[in-house]
């Protein structure tokens, strides 16, 4: 198996971060309440079946009383990349929702257009507008 099947976003202000991801990507987030440690489930949308594999995962949000990541320091975590249909539109949604673009849109030949961003608490993530499967170079 060895596939990533869940992700977590750590947040001090879960309401602010929930609103950011709902506004930027349309995700549905459900608070499980104090009996579950304020954990929130994140539904990113339906899983896509390509016929040979499934694509897409859902995740959660943990309440973490810690400091925000410091700019200029290397990341010590996995970085999730969100697939989008229109990267320029998504860049604007990220900005309008309170995020920042840390690396501008770059062309990744045969892969797509990629940018890196931070949410309002400094969590790093990427967004990619992949090239159509028929145009991707096979190894």
N, C-alpha and C positions, 0 to 999 in steps of 0.2 A: 504494500500500500504506500507508505511513506509520502503521502501528499498532504499539503497544508489543508486543514479542514475547518479552521476557525481562526479568527484574529481578535485581538483586543486593543482598544484604545484606552490609554490611561488619562484621567482627567481630574483636576481639582474641582472645577465648576462643571458638573455634568450637564446641567441645563444649557449652559452656553455652548458646550461642545455638541450636544445633541442638536440644538438649533442650527449650528454651522453645517453639520453633515446632512441634515434634512434639507436645508436651503441649497447647499452646493450640489448635492447628488440625488435628492429625493428619497433618501433611505428612510425606512420606518424603524423607530426605536421605541422599545417598551421597557419601562422601569419595573423591575421585579420586586421592589419594595425593601423595607428594612430587614425583613426576615431572610432575604437573600443578599444582604450586605450592600444594598443599593446597586446591585449589578443590573445592567441594562442589556437587553438582547438587541442586536442590530440585524435587520433584514435588508440586504442590499438589492433584493429583487429575485426573480426566479432563476434557478440553476439552468444553464443551457446545456442541452444534450447535443453534441456534434455528430453522434453516430458512432464515434470511436472512443469518446471520453466525455466527461462532464466538466463544464467550466463555471467558475464562480463559487464564492464562499460567503458565508455570513459570519458575524462575529459578536462581540460584546464590548461593553465599556465598564471599566473598573474605576471606583473612586480611589484615588491615590493622593495622599497628603504629602506631596513632594514638590521640589522646585521644578521650574520649566527647564528644558534642555538649553544649554548655553550656546549661543551662536559661535561658529568658528571651531567648535570641537567636533571630533569625529563621532558618528552615530554608533552606539553599541546596542543595536537591535536589528530586527528585520524591518525592511521598508516595504509596505504594501503599495501596489500600483493599481489604480482604479481605471478600468477600461471605460472610455467615453466615446460618443459618436462624433463630437465636434470639439476638438481641443481648445480652439480659440473661445468658443462659447463657454466651455467649462472653466477656463482661466478667469473669465469675467465673473462667473458665478462664485468661484472661490474667493476672489477679491471682494465682491459685493457681500458675501456672507461673513467677512471679517478675517479671511486667511491671507497669506502672502505667498507670492511666487518667489522661490529661492533660486531656481534655475529656469531661465526662459525656455520656451518651446524650442526643441532641437529636432532635426530630422534624423531618424535612425533608418538608413536605407534598408529596404525589404522588411522592416519591422513596423515602423509607424512614426508618429510625432509624439515626443515625450517632454514633460515638464515636471519639475519637483516643486512642492509647496509645503507650507506649514499651516496647521490649523491655529485657532486663536490661543492655544496653550503651548504651541511650539512643537507639536507632534509632526514629524516629517512623513510625507507620503508623496507618491507620484501619480500622475495622470497620463494616460496614453490613448491616442487615437490610432488603433492598429490598422495597418494596410489590410485590404480584404484577403481572406485566406487564399484565394486563387492567385494572388500576387506575391505571397510570401515565399521566399526561397527555402526549399527543402534541403536538409543536410545530406 
